[in-house]
Amino acid sequence: MAVAKQALDTAGLSEQQLREMHYKMALGRSLSARQRVLQRMGKGPITYSGEGHEAAQVGTAYALRPGHDWVFPYYRDIAVALTLGLTPRDVLMSFFARRDDVNSGGRNMPSHFSHPQLRIVSEGAPVATQCPHAVGCALAAKLRGLDEVSVAYFGDGGTSPGDTHEAMNFAGVLKVPVIFVCEFNSYAISVPWRKQAAVENVAVRAQGYGFPGLTVDGNDVLAVYRAMKEAVERARAGAGATFLEAKTYRLVPHSSDDDDRRYRTREEVEDWSQRDPIGRFTRQLKELGVLDEVREKETAARVEAEVDDATNYPEAAAQPEAASALRHVFVEA
């Protein structure tokens, strides 16, 4: 009880904010699960689940200013997008590839989150290409004298491509307000971390580029929030970049096209399931008296209703017009 109370005091969050974080985590979990079901029904081409990553995603996104800071997510970041203001309808309109999809007008792959007003910038399909973009955006903010922060999200597999290293090098040299968030789940699709790198914590690489690297328990949403808040404050103050590594685990296969039984044991998955970040945060909030059985059921009912609504809404929405297929691809006369 004392530990939980200390975490609450350190985080500096109100009871309402803590309950909102819990709701966003539950919403991200439920919407990810619904997309997996819909994909199996042939409603969408592919899905990348965020199940298991909710604490890392909500904890980091909650420390940002939506519509002010720039966010460059990766395909697993459903709870990041929801925390910043994307709605379940927005997410599934993209999944169903509907005409009025705010992410891309039905043009992009599912889970390529984008929203101009919220300053969520769509990633490219190649892994880690968003990292140099985030650094460039942060440099623009610095040159213009703005207090905007840019955040690049990626998994541990995204730390291997040259894009990440080049981005981190320029971030250190130019001392720009950017935060690199690595949602470390131990696998680059099927390749375990031990076959990628010889270091235990990828955050140590930040030292080579001249800025701090921090490893945090990615299944503890308050620990993630505190670390991210400090990194954001540091960036706004002109102190430069931070690398934040959140140790977590994806509870389901890499994507709907993946069979994770080929490369990880059921015992490993079950062990990590016992460390589920949502269950952990739920227990902590109950110990603090912030959440009770009634409020927990109300949250579950709210989430279910929103996900059901988001599922039904695209079914009746208009398909993109064939004549618009080349829009934004070639210059129109």
C-alpha angles and dihedrals in degrees: 000000000000092000093051092048091051090051090053093050093047093049091052093212126145122236089253091053091049091052090048090054089050090050093050091050092050091046092051091050094048095045092049091051091048092053090054090054093046092050091055087052090056094250094125137018102239141344135207112204126219093197108140095018097079098108093050092047102043093038093056098038093048090063092059133083107241113227091015105061122054119240126196105188131184128229097273095054101101094133091048090056093046093048091052092052109274108137128225087249090055091052096049094041085063092045090053090043095231127176096247095047105141092210098063111331089262093303103110135065116272115271094031092123119204136162122161097202093048090044093236106152120208116243125226117245094248110089118263098001087126092068098075089043091056091050092049091050091049091050090053090053091050094049090049093048094241127147093226119133126209122211127196117197125198142143127252088268087062091063093071103062118088091242091075095047093047091047092050092047093053091043090057096043095046095037093222128174098257132131122204110208115194114192094204109202097158097247136084091203096297100346112099118223093247088067092049103050142002095227122090096214118038090201089079088075090072089073089066090059097046105255137091124281121197131189116205137175100267093198092061106080094193093050089050092048093051092049093047093046090055091049091049092049090049092051094048090050091058096252094126137228134357131194113215119191114194112194108217141131137235109235096203135041121297091258140342087274094055132093105202092185087081094066111019132046125243087235091060093049092047092050091054091044087064087060093053107161094218094052090046094052092044091056092047093051091049091052089052092049091241094115131035135176093271095052091043091055091046090053092048091050092048092050093047092050093049094048091048091050091048089051095051097042099068092047089072096035123109122266118234114270114252090227090064095057095107096043112124088014100077130021111267119223 
